[in-house]
Amino acid sequence: MEEKPELFFEVLSCNIDWEIDYESMIFGCKAKIKVRVGNKIKLGYSTSKDGQIYAFDMALKNILQEFYPEILKIKLTDYKAEIIEREKRKGTASYIKVKIEVEIEDIGEKIITESVGADLVAVSIEALSQAYNISLQKIFSRSETVIV
């Protein structure tokens, strides 16, 4: 049986609202998330005109930098979404595979994670969270033990 990696944090809930005004073509979204870090539960908020995943990313980093300032050294370098198993589902109800690549600046190491599901935002959040957890593992395995 494969051992689960240590989780530096866990996303407990996420609410992302987005709005587009078609007359003015103004787009914006708000992310509100709840995250467990150790035995603490934190709420994070972010607004963005750059999309739902970016709003989530900023809300998550806002929480995590309090515990792990090193999170700011982790940069998203690639994001891909691909429709899979289209023939098994009807219409737009397809499964989506999201692939996230992040790089740890000081180390130069790249981490790639994937997630599959029916909701683009949900699988993106899962893949990004996995990438950050693995990256934090790599950073702290090179230094002292972290106590939260």
C-alpha positions in Angstrom: 0.0 0.0 0.0 1.3 3.5 -0.9 2.1 5.7 2.0 0.2 9.1 2.0 2.5 12.1 2.0 2.6 14.3 5.1 0.1 17.1 4.8 1.3 20.6 5.8 -2.2 21.8 5.3 -5.6 20.6 4.2 -8.3 22.6 2.4 -11.5 22.0 4.3 -13.8 24.1 2.1 -13.8 26.5 -0.7 -16.4 28.9 -2.1 -15.6 30.8 -5.3 -18.1 33.4 -6.6 -17.5 34.8 -10.1 -19.4 37.4 -12.0 -19.1 38.8 -15.5 -20.9 41.9 -16.8 -21.3 41.2 -20.5 -22.1 44.8 -21.3 -18.8 46.1 -19.9 -16.9 42.8 -20.2 -15.7 43.1 -16.6 -14.9 39.9 -14.9 -14.1 39.2 -11.3 -14.2 36.6 -8.7 -13.9 36.1 -4.9 -12.5 33.1 -3.1 -13.3 32.2 0.5 -11.5 29.2 1.8 -11.1 27.3 5.1 -7.8 25.5 5.7 -6.4 23.3 8.5 -2.8 23.9 9.3 -1.7 21.6 12.1 -4.4 21.9 14.8 -5.4 25.4 13.6 -8.3 26.3 11.3 -7.9 29.5 9.3 -10.1 31.4 6.9 -8.7 33.1 3.8 -10.1 35.5 1.3 -9.0 36.9 -2.1 -10.4 38.7 -5.1 -9.1 38.5 -8.6 -9.8 39.6 -12.1 -7.4 36.8 -13.3 -9.7 33.9 -12.7 -11.0 31.5 -10.1 -7.9 29.4 -9.7 -5.8 32.5 -9.2 -8.2 33.8 -6.5 -8.0 30.4 -4.7 -4.2 30.4 -5.0 -3.9 33.9 -3.5 -6.3 33.1 -0.6 -4.3 29.9 0.1 -0.9 31.6 0.0 -2.3 34.4 2.3 -3.1 31.7 4.9 0.0 29.6 4.5 2.6 32.4 4.5 1.8 32.9 8.2 2.9 29.4 9.0 5.3 28.7 6.1 6.8 31.9 4.6 8.6 29.5 2.2 5.3 29.1 0.3 6.2 32.3 -1.6 9.2 30.6 -3.1 6.8 28.1 -4.9 5.7 29.4 -8.3 3.1 28.0 -10.6 5.0 27.4 -13.9 2.4 25.3 -15.9 -1.3 24.6 -15.8 -3.0 22.3 -18.3 -6.6 21.0 -18.5 -7.6 18.2 -20.8 -11.0 16.6 -21.4 -10.9 12.9 -21.0 -13.4 10.0 -21.3 -15.7 12.3 -23.4 -17.4 9.3 -25.0 -18.6 7.9 -21.7 -20.4 11.1 -20.7 -23.1 13.2 -22.5 -22.6 16.8 -23.7 -20.4 19.0 -21.5 -20.5 16.4 -18.7 -16.9 15.2 -19.3 -14.1 14.2 -17.0 -11.2 16.7 -16.9 -7.6 16.0 -16.1 -5.7 18.9 -14.7 -1.9 18.9 -14.6 -0.1 21.5 -12.4 3.6 22.2 -12.4 5.3 24.3 -9.8 8.9 25.2 -9.2 10.7 25.8 -5.9 12.7 28.9 -6.6 15.8 28.3 -4.3 16.1 24.6 -5.2 15.1 24.8 -8.9 13.1 21.6 -8.4 9.9 21.1 -10.3 6.9 19.2 -8.9 4.1 17.9 -11.2 0.7 16.8 -9.9 -2.5 15.7 -11.6 -6.1 15.4 -10.6 -9.1 14.0 -12.5 -12.8 14.8 -12.0 -15.9 16.3 -13.4 -15.4 19.8 -12.1 -12.5 21.9 -13.5 -12.2 24.2 -10.5 -12.4 21.4 -8.0 -9.7 19.3 -9.7 -7.5 22.4 -10.2 -7.7 23.1 -6.4 -6.9 19.5 -5.6 -3.9 19.4 -7.9 -2.6 22.8 -6.8 -3.0 21.8 -3.1 -1.1 18.6 -3.7 1.7 20.4 -5.5 2.1 22.9 -2.6 2.1 20.1 0.0 4.7 18.1 -1.8 6.8 21.3 -2.4 6.7 22.1 1.3 7.8 18.5 2.1 10.8 19.0 -0.3 11.7 22.3 1.3 11.5 21.1 4.8 13.2 17.8 4.2 16.3 19.9 3.4 16.1 21.9 6.6 14.9 21.6 10.2 11.7 20.0 11.4 8.6 22.2 11.3 6.3 22.6 14.3 2.9 24.2 13.7 
